[in-house]
Amino acid sequence: MTDLIMNPGDQVFVWAVNVVLQVGVIAFFASLIGVTLRRSCAARYWLLCSALILVSLCPVFTAVVQSSGMSLISVSMVQEKPIPH
């Protein structure tokens, strides 16, 4: 029965990895689009400020989504029993 009890650290690890993935994707696309907006300082500023707001909301978004049972990644907590030969 103790094999089925989850360690709270596992959920924190999954949460942290999800946040890092989301921040990485936002930063990648903001940088990519920012390069194309090289001549328009106002548009680039707006884009990077929007990316900063999205990055600051990532931990909250991840916590809400993960508490509903959805996640970008998941960690299996139940160990499979070996099949007898």
C-alpha positions as CSV (number, residue, x, y, z in Angstrom):
1,M,0.0,0.0,0.0
2,T,2.9,2.3,0.6
3,D,3.9,2.1,-3.1
4,L,0.7,4.0,-4.1
5,I,1.4,7.0,-1.9
6,M,2.7,9.9,-3.9
7,N,5.7,12.0,-2.8
8,P,4.7,15.7,-2.9
9,G,8.1,16.4,-4.3
10,D,7.2,14.6,-7.5
11,Q,4.3,17.0,-8.2
12,V,6.6,20.0,-7.5
13,F,9.2,18.6,-9.9
14,V,6.5,18.1,-12.7
15,W,5.3,21.6,-12.0
16,A,8.8,23.1,-12.3
17,V,9.5,21.2,-15.5
18,N,6.2,22.4,-17.0
19,V,7.0,26.0,-16.1
20,V,10.5,25.7,-17.6
21,L,9.1,24.3,-20.8
22,Q,6.5,27.0,-21.1
23,V,9.0,29.8,-20.4
24,G,11.4,28.3,-23.0
25,V,8.7,28.2,-25.7
26,I,7.6,31.8,-24.9
27,A,11.2,33.1,-25.0
28,F,12.0,31.2,-28.2
29,F,9.0,32.6,-30.1
30,A,9.4,36.1,-28.6
31,S,13.1,36.1,-29.7
32,L,12.2,34.7,-33.1
33,I,9.5,37.3,-33.8
34,G,11.6,40.1,-32.2
35,V,14.3,39.5,-34.8
36,T,11.8,40.1,-37.6
37,L,10.7,43.3,-35.8
38,R,14.2,44.7,-35.8
39,R,13.2,48.1,-37.4
40,S,10.1,48.7,-35.3
41,C,11.2,49.5,-31.8
42,A,7.6,50.1,-30.5
43,A,6.4,46.7,-31.9
44,R,9.4,44.9,-30.5
45,Y,8.9,46.6,-27.1
46,W,5.2,45.6,-27.1
47,L,6.1,42.0,-28.0
48,L,8.8,41.6,-25.3
49,C,6.5,43.2,-22.6
50,S,3.8,40.8,-23.6
51,A,6.2,37.9,-23.4
52,L,7.3,39.1,-19.9
53,I,3.7,39.1,-18.8
54,L,3.1,35.6,-20.2
55,V,6.2,34.4,-18.5
56,S,5.1,35.8,-15.1
57,L,1.7,34.1,-15.5
58,C,3.2,30.7,-16.4
59,P,3.5,29.4,-12.8
60,V,-0.1,30.2,-12.0
61,F,-1.3,28.8,-15.3
62,T,0.7,25.6,-14.7
63,A,-0.6,25.2,-11.2
64,V,-4.3,25.6,-12.3
65,V,-3.9,23.2,-15.2
66,Q,-1.9,20.6,-13.2
67,S,-4.5,20.7,-10.4
68,S,-7.2,19.8,-13.0
69,G,-5.3,16.7,-14.0
70,M,-3.8,17.9,-17.3
71,S,-0.1,18.4,-17.8
72,L,2.5,18.8,-20.6
73,I,4.4,15.9,-19.0
74,S,3.4,13.4,-16.3
75,V,5.2,11.1,-14.0
76,S,3.8,7.6,-13.4
77,M,3.4,7.0,-9.8
78,V,2.1,3.4,-9.8
79,Q,4.7,0.7,-10.2
80,E,3.8,-2.1,-12.5
81,K,4.0,-5.6,-11.0
82,P,6.4,-7.9,-12.9
83,I,4.7,-10.6,-15.0
84,P,5.5,-14.1,-13.6
85,H,7.2,-16.4,-16.1
